[in-house]
């Protein structure tokens, strides 16, 4: 899985920032962005194999993390994908 491996701290310290950075790096390293020069937003909706399954899994993890911020039951369980 492609992960953000920066030696510096992320500028964004909000919740789910690390998952967002991992998703961004995964999409930017995919064939859709590199070879076809499409925007990462356009690549997320593609299912033709140019975007790895890891990126789609990270998208789902990012969604669950953002959703858990709104769910009051998660106050006791913790954020998902953190």
N, CA, C and O atoms as a Maestro MAE file, in Angstrom:
{
 s_m_m2io_version
 :::
 2.0.0
}

f_m_ct {
 s_m_title
 :::
 protein
 m_atom[328] {
  # First column is atom index #
  i_m_mmod_type
  r_m_x_coord
  r_m_y_coord
  r_m_z_coord
  i_m_residue_number
  s_m_chain_name
  s_m_pdb_residue_name
  s_m_pdb_atom_name
  i_m_atomic_number
  :::
  1 25 0.835 -1.168 0.000 1 A "UNK " " N  " 7
  2 3 0.000 0.000 0.000 1 A "UNK " " CA " 6
  3 2 0.884 1.238 0.000 1 A "UNK " " C  " 6
  4 15 1.893 1.288 0.704 1 A "UNK " " O  " 8
  5 25 0.507 2.224 -0.783 2 A "UNK " " N  " 7
  6 3 1.254 3.464 -0.838 2 A "UNK " " CA " 6
  7 2 0.851 4.337 0.337 2 A "UNK " " C  " 6
  8 15 -0.337 4.529 0.599 2 A "UNK " " O  " 8
  9 25 1.827 4.857 1.033 3 A "UNK " " N  " 7
  10 3 1.543 5.677 2.205 3 A "UNK " " CA " 6
  11 2 2.367 6.942 2.135 3 A "UNK " " C  " 6
  12 15 3.416 6.983 1.493 3 A "UNK " " O  " 8
  13 25 1.886 7.965 2.796 4 A "UNK " " N  " 7
  14 3 2.620 9.216 2.913 4 A "UNK " " CA " 6
  15 2 3.778 8.976 3.859 4 A "UNK " " C  " 6
  16 15 3.571 8.649 5.028 4 A "UNK " " O  " 8
  17 25 4.997 9.135 3.363 5 A "UNK " " N  " 7
  18 3 6.187 8.836 4.157 5 A "UNK " " CA " 6
  19 2 7.068 10.069 4.295 5 A "UNK " " C  " 6
  20 15 8.292 9.959 4.218 5 A "UNK " " O  " 8
  21 25 6.485 11.213 4.492 6 A "UNK " " N  " 7
  22 3 7.269 12.439 4.606 6 A "UNK " " CA " 6
  23 2 8.054 12.500 5.905 6 A "UNK " " C  " 6
  24 15 7.599 11.996 6.932 6 A "UNK " " O  " 8
  25 25 9.240 13.117 5.867 7 A "UNK " " N  " 7
  26 3 10.035 13.275 7.079 7 A "UNK " " CA " 6
  27 2 9.516 14.444 7.900 7 A "UNK " " C  " 6
  28 15 9.783 14.528 9.099 7 A "UNK " " O  " 8
  29 25 8.776 15.346 7.265 8 A "UNK " " N  " 7
  30 3 8.207 16.477 7.974 8 A "UNK " " CA " 6
  31 2 6.821 16.110 8.488 8 A "UNK " " C  " 6
  32 15 6.226 15.120 8.063 8 A "UNK " " O  " 8
  33 25 6.324 16.916 9.398 9 A "UNK " " N  " 7
  34 3 4.964 16.737 9.871 9 A "UNK " " CA " 6
  35 2 4.007 17.245 8.808 9 A "UNK " " C  " 6
  36 15 4.353 18.127 8.023 9 A "UNK " " O  " 8
  37 25 2.817 16.694 8.784 10 A "UNK " " N  " 7
  38 3 1.797 17.186 7.874 10 A "UNK " " CA " 6
  39 2 1.382 18.592 8.296 10 A "UNK " " C  " 6
  40 15 1.266 18.879 9.487 10 A "UNK " " O  " 8
  41 25 1.161 19.458 7.325 11 A "UNK " " N  " 7
  42 3 0.709 20.810 7.637 11 A "UNK " " CA " 6
  43 2 -0.707 20.777 8.187 11 A "UNK " " C  " 6
  44 15 -1.081 21.609 9.012 11 A "UNK " " O  " 8
  45 25 -1.483 19.821 7.729 12 A "UNK " " N  " 7
  46 3 -2.863 19.668 8.176 12 A "UNK " " CA " 6
  47 2 -2.885 18.705 9.353 12 A "UNK " " C  " 6
  48 15 -2.596 17.520 9.187 12 A "UNK " " O  " 8
  49 25 -3.218 19.193 10.522 13 A "UNK " " N  " 7
  50 3 -3.250 18.364 11.732 13 A "UNK " " CA " 6
  51 2 -4.670 18.009 12.138 13 A "UNK " " C  " 6
  52 15 -4.891 17.569 13.266 13 A "UNK " " O  " 8
  53 25 -5.635 18.188 11.249 14 A "UNK " " N  " 7
  54 3 -7.018 17.886 11.584 14 A "UNK " " CA " 6
  55 2 -7.244 16.376 11.587 14 A "UNK " " C  " 6
  56 15 -6.372 15.595 11.207 14 A "UNK " " O  " 8
  57 25 -8.429 15.995 12.024 15 A "UNK " " N  " 7
  58 3 -8.777 14.581 12.034 15 A "UNK " " CA " 6
  59 2 -8.811 14.051 10.611 15 A "UNK " " C  " 6
  60 15 -9.235 14.760 9.698 15 A "UNK " " O  " 8
  61 25 -8.382 12.845 10.413 16 A "UNK " " N  " 7
  62 3 -8.381 12.148 9.119 16 A "UNK " " CA " 6
  63 2 -7.369 12.716 8.136 16 A "UNK " " C  " 6
  64 15 -7.422 12.373 6.955 16 A "UNK " " O  " 8
  65 25 -6.464 13.555 8.567 17 A "UNK " " N  " 7
  66 3 -5.498 14.174 7.656 17 A "UNK " " CA " 6
  67 2 -4.516 13.141 7.107 17 A "UNK " " C  " 6
  68 15 -4.126 13.219 5.942 17 A "UNK " " O  " 8
  69 25 -4.117 12.189 7.921 18 A "UNK " " N  " 7
  70 3 -3.149 11.185 7.465 18 A "UNK " " CA " 6
  71 2 -3.768 10.269 6.409 18 A "UNK " " C  " 6
  72 15 -3.102 9.895 5.444 18 A "UNK " " O  " 8
  73 25 -5.040 9.909 6.591 19 A "UNK " " N  " 7
  74 3 -5.725 9.071 5.604 19 A "UNK " " CA " 6
  75 2 -5.898 9.851 4.309 19 A "UNK " " C  " 6
  76 15 -5.756 9.289 3.223 19 A "UNK " " O  " 8
  77 25 -6.204 11.140 4.414 20 A "UNK " " N  " 7
  78 3 -6.345 11.987 3.234 20 A "UNK " " CA " 6
  79 2 -5.032 12.080 2.469 20 A "UNK " " C  " 6
  80 15 -5.024 12.029 1.239 20 A "UNK " " O  " 8
  81 25 -3.914 12.219 3.193 21 A "UNK " " N  " 7
  82 3 -2.604 12.293 2.547 21 A "UNK " " CA " 6
  83 2 -2.253 10.968 1.870 21 A "UNK " " C  " 6
  84 15 -1.682 10.964 0.779 21 A "UNK " " O  " 8
  85 25 -2.589 9.851 2.503 22 A "UNK " " N  " 7
  86 3 -2.331 8.542 1.906 22 A "UNK " " CA " 6
  87 2 -3.151 8.358 0.630 22 A "UNK " " C  " 6
  88 15 -2.646 7.841 -0.366 22 A "UNK " " O  " 8
  89 25 -4.413 8.780 0.660 23 A "UNK " " N  " 7
  90 3 -5.269 8.683 -0.523 23 A "UNK " " CA " 6
  91 2 -4.735 9.555 -1.645 23 A "UNK " " C  " 6
  92 15 -4.730 9.147 -2.806 23 A "UNK " " O  " 8
  93 25 -4.292 10.742 -1.306 24 A "UNK " " N  " 7
  94 3 -3.744 11.662 -2.313 24 A "UNK " " CA " 6
  95 2 -2.493 11.085 -2.969 24 A "UNK " " C  " 6
  96 15 -2.345 11.143 -4.190 24 A "UNK " " O  " 8
  97 25 -1.593 10.529 -2.160 25 A "UNK " " N  " 7
  98 3 -0.366 9.946 -2.712 25 A "UNK " " CA " 6
  99 2 -0.675 8.727 -3.574 25 A "UNK " " C  " 6
  100 15 -0.042 8.525 -4.610 25 A "UNK " " O  " 8
  101 25 -1.635 7.922 -3.157 26 A "UNK " " N  " 7
  102 3 -2.015 6.747 -3.927 26 A "UNK " " CA " 6
  103 2 -2.577 7.145 -5.282 26 A "UNK " " C  " 6
  104 15 -2.233 6.546 -6.301 26 A "UNK " " O  " 8
  105 25 -3.443 8.157 -5.297 27 A "UNK " " N  " 7
  106 3 -4.041 8.591 -6.561 27 A "UNK " " CA " 6
  107 2 -3.010 9.238 -7.476 27 A "UNK " " C  " 6
  108 15 -3.040 9.022 -8.688 27 A "UNK " " O  " 8
  109 25 -2.103 10.025 -6.917 28 A "UNK " " N  " 7
  110 3 -1.104 10.692 -7.744 28 A "UNK " " CA " 6
  111 2 -0.098 9.714 -8.349 28 A "UNK " " C  " 6
  112 15 0.511 10.012 -9.376 28 A "UNK " " O  " 8
  113 25 0.081 8.555 -7.726 29 A "UNK " " N  " 7
  114 3 1.004 7.553 -8.245 29 A "UNK " " CA " 6
  115 2 0.318 6.522 -9.123 29 A "UNK " " C  " 6
  116 15 0.970 5.594 -9.603 29 A "UNK " " O  " 8
  117 25 -0.983 6.663 -9.343 30 A "UNK " " N  " 7
  118 3 -1.711 5.707 -10.175 30 A "UNK " " CA " 6
  119 2 -1.488 6.011 -11.660 30 A "UNK " " C  " 6
  120 15 -1.068 7.109 -12.028 30 A "UNK " " O  " 8
  121 25 -1.776 5.024 -12.497 31 A "UNK " " N  " 7
  122 3 -1.632 5.196 -13.938 31 A "UNK " " CA " 6
  123 2 -2.603 6.234 -14.481 31 A "UNK " " C  " 6
  124 15 -2.311 6.898 -15.476 31 A "UNK " " O  " 8
  125 25 -3.732 6.374 -13.850 32 A "UNK " " N  " 7
  126 3 -4.738 7.329 -14.303 32 A "UNK " " CA " 6
  127 2 -4.184 8.754 -14.264 32 A "UNK " " C  " 6
  128 15 -4.382 9.525 -15.204 32 A "UNK " " O  " 8
  129 25 -3.497 9.102 -13.184 33 A "UNK " " N  " 7
  130 3 -2.941 10.453 -13.062 33 A "UNK " " CA " 6
  131 2 -1.623 10.595 -13.815 33 A "UNK " " C  " 6
  132 15 -1.373 11.628 -14.434 33 A "UNK " " O  " 8
  133 25 -0.785 9.571 -13.767 34 A "UNK " " N  " 7
  134 3 0.528 9.672 -14.398 34 A "UNK " " CA " 6
  135 2 0.465 9.614 -15.912 34 A "UNK " " C  " 6
  136 15 1.000 10.488 -16.593 34 A "UNK " " O  " 8
  137 25 -0.182 8.596 -16.436 35 A "UNK " " N  " 7
  138 3 -0.158 8.372 -17.879 35 A "UNK " " CA " 6
  139 2 -1.250 9.127 -18.624 35 A "UNK " " C  " 6
  140 15 -1.024 9.661 -19.710 35 A "UNK " " O  " 8
  141 25 -2.449 9.163 -18.021 36 A "UNK " " N  " 7
  142 3 -3.576 9.783 -18.709 36 A "UNK " " CA " 6
  143 2 -3.750 11.249 -18.333 36 A "UNK " " C  " 6
  144 15 -4.588 11.935 -18.918 36 A "UNK " " O  " 8
  145 25 -2.975 11.742 -17.366 37 A "UNK " " N  " 7
  146 3 -2.981 13.143 -16.940 37 A "UNK " " CA " 6
  147 2 -4.379 13.634 -16.559 37 A "UNK " " C  " 6
  148 15 -4.801 14.718 -16.960 37 A "UNK " " O  " 8
  149 25 -5.077 12.830 -15.790 38 A "UNK " " N  " 7
  150 3 -6.392 13.216 -15.291 38 A "UNK " " CA " 6
  151 2 -6.265 13.691 -13.851 38 A "UNK " " C  " 6
  152 15 -5.289 13.394 -13.162 38 A "UNK " " O  " 8
  153 25 -7.258 14.425 -13.419 39 A "UNK " " N  " 7
  154 3 -7.278 14.897 -12.043 39 A "UNK " " CA " 6
  155 2 -7.593 13.738 -11.101 39 A "UNK " " C  " 6
  156 15 -8.305 12.810 -11.483 39 A "UNK " " O  " 8
  157 25 -7.072 13.780 -9.873 40 A "UNK " " N  " 7
  158 3 -7.377 12.704 -8.922 40 A "UNK " " CA " 6
  159 2 -8.872 12.533 -8.676 40 A "UNK " " C  " 6
  160 15 -9.332 11.411 -8.464 40 A "UNK " " O  " 8
  161 25 -9.634 13.610 -8.699 41 A "UNK " " N  " 7
  162 3 -11.083 13.517 -8.504 41 A "UNK " " CA " 6
  163 2 -11.724 12.706 -9.622 41 A "UNK " " C  " 6
  164 15 -12.646 11.929 -9.374 41 A "UNK " " O  " 8
  165 25 -11.243 12.880 -10.854 42 A "UNK " " N  " 7
  166 3 -11.770 12.114 -11.978 42 A "UNK " " CA " 6
  167 2 -11.365 10.649 -11.884 42 A "UNK " " C  " 6
  168 15 -12.113 9.763 -12.296 42 A "UNK " " O  " 8
  169 25 -10.196 10.403 -11.349 43 A "UNK " " N  " 7
  170 3 -9.703 9.029 -11.253 43 A "UNK " " CA " 6
  171 2 -10.449 8.215 -10.204 43 A "UNK " " C  " 6
  172 15 -10.528 6.993 -10.323 43 A "UNK " " O  " 8
  173 25 -10.996 8.859 -9.184 44 A "UNK " " N  " 7
  174 3 -11.713 8.130 -8.136 44 A "UNK " " CA " 6
  175 2 -12.955 7.430 -8.662 44 A "UNK " " C  " 6
  176 15 -13.349 6.388 -8.137 44 A "UNK " " O  " 8
  177 25 -13.568 7.984 -9.681 45 A "UNK " " N  " 7
  178 3 -14.811 7.397 -10.191 45 A "UNK " " CA " 6
  179 2 -14.558 6.326 -11.248 45 A "UNK " " C  " 6
  180 15 -15.507 5.698 -11.718 45 A "UNK " " O  " 8
  181 25 -13.310 6.105 -11.628 46 A "UNK " " N  " 7
  182 3 -13.005 5.125 -12.670 46 A "UNK " " CA " 6
  183 2 -12.884 3.725 -12.081 46 A "UNK " " C  " 6
  184 15 -12.368 3.540 -10.979 46 A "UNK " " O  " 8
  185 25 -13.366 2.754 -12.828 47 A "UNK " " N  " 7
  186 3 -13.274 1.357 -12.390 47 A "UNK " " CA " 6
  187 2 -12.644 0.492 -13.472 47 A "UNK " " C  " 6
  188 15 -12.873 -0.717 -13.502 47 A "UNK " " O  " 8
  189 25 -11.856 1.086 -14.357 48 A "UNK " " N  " 7
  190 3 -11.290 0.339 -15.478 48 A "UNK " " CA " 6
  191 2 -9.946 -0.310 -15.156 48 A "UNK " " C  " 6
  192 15 -9.332 -0.906 -16.041 48 A "UNK " " O  " 8
  193 25 -9.481 -0.212 -13.930 49 A "UNK " " N  " 7
  194 3 -8.230 -0.857 -13.555 49 A "UNK " " CA " 6
  195 2 -7.037 0.071 -13.548 49 A "UNK " " C  " 6
  196 15 -5.946 -0.350 -13.163 49 A "UNK " " O  " 8
  197 25 -7.200 1.329 -13.962 50 A "UNK " " N  " 7
  198 3 -6.078 2.256 -13.961 50 A "UNK " " CA " 6
  199 2 -5.804 2.813 -12.564 50 A "UNK " " C  " 6
  200 15 -4.753 3.405 -12.321 50 A "UNK " " O  " 8
  201 25 -6.751 2.620 -11.656 51 A "UNK " " N  " 7
  202 3 -6.584 3.028 -10.263 51 A "UNK " " CA " 6
  203 2 -6.539 1.755 -9.424 51 A "UNK " " C  " 6
  204 15 -7.451 0.933 -9.516 51 A "UNK " " O  " 8
  205 25 -5.493 1.569 -8.601 52 A "UNK " " N  " 7
  206 3 -5.388 0.341 -7.808 52 A "UNK " " CA " 6
  207 2 -6.522 0.207 -6.789 52 A "UNK " " C  " 6
  208 15 -7.152 1.190 -6.398 52 A "UNK " " O  " 8
  209 25 -6.757 -1.019 -6.381 53 A "UNK " " N  " 7
  210 3 -7.795 -1.287 -5.382 53 A "UNK " " CA " 6
  211 2 -7.454 -0.652 -4.038 53 A "UNK " " C  " 6
  212 15 -8.355 -0.353 -3.254 53 A "UNK " " O  " 8
  213 25 -6.167 -0.443 -3.757 54 A "UNK " " N  " 7
  214 3 -5.765 0.190 -2.509 54 A "UNK " " CA " 6
  215 2 -6.310 1.606 -2.412 54 A "UNK " " C  " 6
  216 15 -6.672 2.062 -1.328 54 A "UNK " " O  " 8
  217 25 -6.370 2.304 -3.547 55 A "UNK " " N  " 7
  218 3 -6.900 3.670 -3.542 55 A "UNK " " CA " 6
  219 2 -8.391 3.678 -3.231 55 A "UNK " " C  " 6
  220 15 -8.880 4.546 -2.508 55 A "UNK " " O  " 8
  221 25 -9.104 2.712 -3.779 56 A "UNK " " N  " 7
  222 3 -10.531 2.630 -3.489 56 A "UNK " " CA " 6
  223 2 -10.763 2.249 -2.024 56 A "UNK " " C  " 6
  224 15 -11.727 2.706 -1.411 56 A "UNK " " O  " 8
  225 25 -9.886 1.417 -1.466 57 A "UNK " " N  " 7
  226 3 -9.992 1.063 -0.051 57 A "UNK " " CA " 6
  227 2 -9.684 2.269 0.831 57 A "UNK " " C  " 6
  228 15 -10.332 2.473 1.857 57 A "UNK " " O  " 8
  229 25 -8.694 3.066 0.429 58 A "UNK " " N  " 7
  230 3 -8.375 4.277 1.182 58 A "UNK " " CA " 6
  231 2 -9.509 5.294 1.097 58 A "UNK " " C  " 6
  232 15 -9.765 6.022 2.056 58 A "UNK " " O  " 8
  233 25 -10.187 5.345 -0.041 59 A "UNK " " N  " 7
  234 3 -11.332 6.247 -0.188 59 A "UNK " " CA " 6
  235 2 -12.433 5.849 0.785 59 A "UNK " " C  " 6
  236 15 -13.055 6.703 1.415 59 A "UNK " " O  " 8
  237 25 -12.668 4.548 0.902 60 A "UNK " " N  " 7
  238 3 -13.678 4.066 1.840 60 A "UNK " " CA " 6
  239 2 -13.259 4.356 3.287 60 A "UNK " " C  " 6
  240 15 -14.092 4.744 4.105 60 A "UNK " " O  " 8
  241 25 -11.994 4.171 3.600 61 A "UNK " " N  " 7
  242 3 -11.491 4.455 4.942 61 A "UNK " " CA " 6
  243 2 -11.629 5.938 5.268 61 A "UNK " " C  " 6
  244 15 -12.002 6.300 6.384 61 A "UNK " " O  " 8
  245 25 -11.328 6.795 4.296 62 A "UNK " " N  " 7
  246 3 -11.465 8.237 4.491 62 A "UNK " " CA " 6
  247 2 -12.929 8.610 4.729 62 A "UNK " " C  " 6
  248 15 -13.231 9.444 5.582 62 A "UNK " " O  " 8
  249 25 -13.836 7.989 3.972 63 A "UNK " " N  " 7
  250 3 -15.264 8.229 4.163 63 A "UNK " " CA " 6
  251 2 -15.699 7.814 5.560 63 A "UNK " " C  " 6
  252 15 -16.420 8.555 6.229 63 A "UNK " " O  " 8
  253 25 -15.271 6.639 6.008 64 A "UNK " " N  " 7
  254 3 -15.642 6.163 7.338 64 A "UNK " " CA " 6
  255 2 -15.065 7.062 8.429 64 A "UNK " " C  " 6
  256 15 -15.711 7.289 9.452 64 A "UNK " " O  " 8
  257 25 -13.868 7.568 8.218 65 A "UNK " " N  " 7
  258 3 -13.252 8.460 9.199 65 A "UNK " " CA " 6
  259 2 -14.036 9.758 9.303 65 A "UNK " " C  " 6
  260 15 -14.309 10.223 10.409 65 A "UNK " " O  " 8
  261 25 -14.400 10.347 8.184 66 A "UNK " " N  " 7
  262 3 -15.173 11.585 8.197 66 A "UNK " " CA " 6
  263 2 -16.573 11.362 8.782 66 A "UNK " " C  " 6
  264 15 -17.092 12.215 9.502 66 A "UNK " " O  " 8
  265 25 -17.171 10.226 8.474 67 A "UNK " " N  " 7
  266 3 -18.495 9.927 9.006 67 A "UNK " " CA " 6
  267 2 -18.441 9.725 10.515 67 A "UNK " " C  " 6
  268 15 -19.379 10.093 11.222 67 A "UNK " " O  " 8
  269 25 -17.359 9.148 11.011 68 A "UNK " " N  " 7
  270 3 -17.263 8.908 12.449 68 A "UNK " " CA " 6
  271 2 -17.125 10.212 13.234 68 A "UNK " " C  " 6
  272 15 -17.379 10.235 14.438 68 A "UNK " " O  " 8
  273 25 -16.726 11.301 12.564 69 A "UNK " " N  " 7
  274 3 -16.652 12.590 13.250 69 A "UNK " " CA " 6
  275 2 -18.044 13.120 13.593 69 A "UNK " " C  " 6
  276 15 -18.212 13.859 14.563 69 A "UNK " " O  " 8
  277 25 -19.033 12.739 12.796 70 A "UNK " " N  " 7
  278 3 -20.390 13.208 13.011 70 A "UNK " " CA " 6
  279 2 -21.205 12.290 13.907 70 A "UNK " " C  " 6
  280 15 -22.253 12.690 14.416 70 A "UNK " " O  " 8
  281 25 -20.742 11.082 14.102 71 A "UNK " " N  " 7
  282 3 -21.478 10.083 14.869 71 A "UNK " " CA " 6
  283 2 -21.128 10.227 16.349 71 A "UNK " " C  " 6
  284 15 -19.975 10.046 16.741 71 A "UNK " " O  " 8
  285 25 -22.126 10.553 17.167 72 A "UNK " " N  " 7
  286 3 -21.868 10.743 18.593 72 A "UNK " " CA " 6
  287 2 -21.491 9.455 19.306 72 A "UNK " " C  " 6
  288 15 -20.844 9.495 20.352 72 A "UNK " " O  " 8
  289 25 -21.886 8.318 18.757 73 A "UNK " " N  " 7
  290 3 -21.519 7.049 19.387 73 A "UNK " " CA " 6
  291 2 -20.017 6.801 19.302 73 A "UNK " " C  " 6
  292 15 -19.471 6.049 20.109 73 A "UNK " " O  " 8
  293 25 -19.346 7.421 18.339 74 A "UNK " " N  " 7
  294 3 -17.909 7.204 18.155 74 A "UNK " " CA " 6
  295 2 -17.069 7.935 19.195 74 A "UNK " " C  " 6
  296 15 -15.855 7.740 19.258 74 A "UNK " " O  " 8
  297 25 -17.689 8.760 19.994 75 A "UNK " " N  " 7
  298 3 -16.933 9.442 21.050 75 A "UNK " " CA " 6
  299 2 -16.296 8.426 21.984 75 A "UNK " " C  " 6
  300 15 -15.206 8.656 22.508 75 A "UNK " " O  " 8
  301 25 -16.974 7.301 22.193 76 A "UNK " " N  " 7
  302 3 -16.471 6.278 23.103 76 A "UNK " " CA " 6
  303 2 -15.581 5.271 22.388 76 A "UNK " " C  " 6
  304 15 -14.680 4.697 23.000 76 A "UNK " " O  " 8
  305 25 -15.822 5.052 21.115 77 A "UNK " " N  " 7
  306 3 -15.088 4.028 20.362 77 A "UNK " " CA " 6
  307 2 -13.833 4.593 19.696 77 A "UNK " " C  " 6
  308 15 -12.895 3.841 19.435 77 A "UNK " " O  " 8
  309 25 -13.793 5.865 19.422 78 A "UNK " " N  " 7
  310 3 -12.665 6.457 18.721 78 A "UNK " " CA " 6
  311 2 -12.934 6.565 17.233 78 A "UNK " " C  " 6
  312 15 -13.844 5.921 16.712 78 A "UNK " " O  " 8
  313 25 -12.147 7.374 16.551 79 A "UNK " " N  " 7
  314 3 -12.322 7.570 15.123 79 A "UNK " " CA " 6
  315 2 -11.817 6.369 14.359 79 A "UNK " " C  " 6
  316 15 -10.850 5.724 14.763 79 A "UNK " " O  " 8
  317 25 -12.474 6.071 13.251 80 A "UNK " " N  " 7
  318 3 -12.037 4.983 12.381 80 A "UNK " " CA " 6
  319 2 -10.955 5.494 11.446 80 A "UNK " " C  " 6
  320 15 -11.008 6.643 11.008 80 A "UNK " " O  " 8
  321 25 -9.991 4.669 11.140 81 A "UNK " " N  " 7
  322 3 -8.953 5.031 10.196 81 A "UNK " " CA " 6
  323 2 -7.926 5.981 10.749 81 A "UNK " " C  " 6
  324 15 -7.181 6.590 9.981 81 A "UNK " " O  " 8
  325 25 -7.861 6.128 12.045 82 A "UNK " " N  " 7
  326 3 -6.932 7.095 12.640 82 A "UNK " " CA " 6
  327 2 -5.600 6.480 12.875 82 A "UNK " " C  " 6
  328 15 -4.691 7.146 13.371 82 A "UNK " " O  " 8
  :::
 }
 m_bond[327] {
  # First column is bond index #
  i_m_from
  i_m_to
  i_m_order
  :::
  1 1 2 1
  2 2 3 1
  3 3 4 2
  4 3 5 1
  5 5 6 1
  6 6 7 1
  7 7 8 2
  8 7 9 1
  9 9 10 1
  10 10 11 1
  11 11 12 2
  12 11 13 1
  13 13 14 1
  14 14 15 1
  15 15 16 2
  16 15 17 1
  17 17 18 1
  18 18 19 1
  19 19 20 2
  20 19 21 1
  21 21 22 1
  22 22 23 1
  23 23 24 2
  24 23 25 1
  25 25 26 1
  26 26 27 1
  27 27 28 2
  28 27 29 1
  29 29 30 1
  30 30 31 1
  31 31 32 2
  32 31 33 1
  33 33 34 1
  34 34 35 1
  35 35 36 2
  36 35 37 1
  37 37 38 1
  38 38 39 1
  39 39 40 2
  40 39 41 1
  41 41 42 1
  42 42 43 1
  43 43 44 2
  44 43 45 1
  45 45 46 1
  46 46 47 1
  47 47 48 2
  48 47 49 1
  49 49 50 1
  50 50 51 1
  51 51 52 2
  52 51 53 1
  53 53 54 1
  54 54 55 1
  55 55 56 2
  56 55 57 1
  57 57 58 1
  58 58 59 1
  59 59 60 2
  60 59 61 1
  61 61 62 1
  62 62 63 1
  63 63 64 2
  64 63 65 1
  65 65 66 1
  66 66 67 1
  67 67 68 2
  68 67 69 1
  69 69 70 1
  70 70 71 1
  71 71 72 2
  72 71 73 1
  73 73 74 1
  74 74 75 1
  75 75 76 2
  76 75 77 1
  77 77 78 1
  78 78 79 1
  79 79 80 2
  80 79 81 1
  81 81 82 1
  82 82 83 1
  83 83 84 2
  84 83 85 1
  85 85 86 1
  86 86 87 1
  87 87 88 2
  88 87 89 1
  89 89 90 1
  90 90 91 1
  91 91 92 2
  92 91 93 1
  93 93 94 1
  94 94 95 1
  95 95 96 2
  96 95 97 1
  97 97 98 1
  98 98 99 1
  99 99 100 2
  100 99 101 1
  101 101 102 1
  102 102 103 1
  103 103 104 2
  104 103 105 1
  105 105 106 1
  106 106 107 1
  107 107 108 2
  108 107 109 1
  109 109 110 1
  110 110 111 1
  111 111 112 2
  112 111 113 1
  113 113 114 1
  114 114 115 1
  115 115 116 2
  116 115 117 1
  117 117 118 1
  118 118 119 1
  119 119 120 2
  120 119 121 1
  121 121 122 1
  122 122 123 1
  123 123 124 2
  124 123 125 1
  125 125 126 1
  126 126 127 1
  127 127 128 2
  128 127 129 1
  129 129 130 1
  130 130 131 1
  131 131 132 2
  132 131 133 1
  133 133 134 1
  134 134 135 1
  135 135 136 2
  136 135 137 1
  137 137 138 1
  138 138 139 1
  139 139 140 2
  140 139 141 1
  141 141 142 1
  142 142 143 1
  143 143 144 2
  144 143 145 1
  145 145 146 1
  146 146 147 1
  147 147 148 2
  148 147 149 1
  149 149 150 1
  150 150 151 1
  151 151 152 2
  152 151 153 1
  153 153 154 1
  154 154 155 1
  155 155 156 2
  156 155 157 1
  157 157 158 1
  158 158 159 1
  159 159 160 2
  160 159 161 1
  161 161 162 1
  162 162 163 1
  163 163 164 2
  164 163 165 1
  165 165 166 1
  166 166 167 1
  167 167 168 2
  168 167 169 1
  169 169 170 1
  170 170 171 1
  171 171 172 2
  172 171 173 1
  173 173 174 1
  174 174 175 1
  175 175 176 2
  176 175 177 1
  177 177 178 1
  178 178 179 1
  179 179 180 2
  180 179 181 1
  181 181 182 1
  182 182 183 1
  183 183 184 2
  184 183 185 1
  185 185 186 1
  186 186 187 1
  187 187 188 2
  188 187 189 1
  189 189 190 1
  190 190 191 1
  191 191 192 2
  192 191 193 1
  193 193 194 1
  194 194 195 1
  195 195 196 2
  196 195 197 1
  197 197 198 1
  198 198 199 1
  199 199 200 2
  200 199 201 1
  201 201 202 1
  202 202 203 1
  203 203 204 2
  204 203 205 1
  205 205 206 1
  206 206 207 1
  207 207 208 2
  208 207 209 1
  209 209 210 1
  210 210 211 1
  211 211 212 2
  212 211 213 1
  213 213 214 1
  214 214 215 1
  215 215 216 2
  216 215 217 1
  217 217 218 1
  218 218 219 1
  219 219 220 2
  220 219 221 1
  221 221 222 1
  222 222 223 1
  223 223 224 2
  224 223 225 1
  225 225 226 1
  226 226 227 1
  227 227 228 2
  228 227 229 1
  229 229 230 1
  230 230 231 1
  231 231 232 2
  232 231 233 1
  233 233 234 1
  234 234 235 1
  235 235 236 2
  236 235 237 1
  237 237 238 1
  238 238 239 1
  239 239 240 2
  240 239 241 1
  241 241 242 1
  242 242 243 1
  243 243 244 2
  244 243 245 1
  245 245 246 1
  246 246 247 1
  247 247 248 2
  248 247 249 1
  249 249 250 1
  250 250 251 1
  251 251 252 2
  252 251 253 1
  253 253 254 1
  254 254 255 1
  255 255 256 2
  256 255 257 1
  257 257 258 1
  258 258 259 1
  259 259 260 2
  260 259 261 1
  261 261 262 1
  262 262 263 1
  263 263 264 2
  264 263 265 1
  265 265 266 1
  266 266 267 1
  267 267 268 2
  268 267 269 1
  269 269 270 1
  270 270 271 1
  271 271 272 2
  272 271 273 1
  273 273 274 1
  274 274 275 1
  275 275 276 2
  276 275 277 1
  277 277 278 1
  278 278 279 1
  279 279 280 2
  280 279 281 1
  281 281 282 1
  282 282 283 1
  283 283 284 2
  284 283 285 1
  285 285 286 1
  286 286 287 1
  287 287 288 2
  288 287 289 1
  289 289 290 1
  290 290 291 1
  291 291 292 2
  292 291 293 1
  293 293 294 1
  294 294 295 1
  295 295 296 2
  296 295 297 1
  297 297 298 1
  298 298 299 1
  299 299 300 2
  300 299 301 1
  301 301 302 1
  302 302 303 1
  303 303 304 2
  304 303 305 1
  305 305 306 1
  306 306 307 1
  307 307 308 2
  308 307 309 1
  309 309 310 1
  310 310 311 1
  311 311 312 2
  312 311 313 1
  313 313 314 1
  314 314 315 1
  315 315 316 2
  316 315 317 1
  317 317 318 1
  318 318 319 1
  319 319 320 2
  320 319 321 1
  321 321 322 1
  322 322 323 1
  323 323 324 2
  324 323 325 1
  325 325 326 1
  326 326 327 1
  327 327 328 2
  :::
 }
}
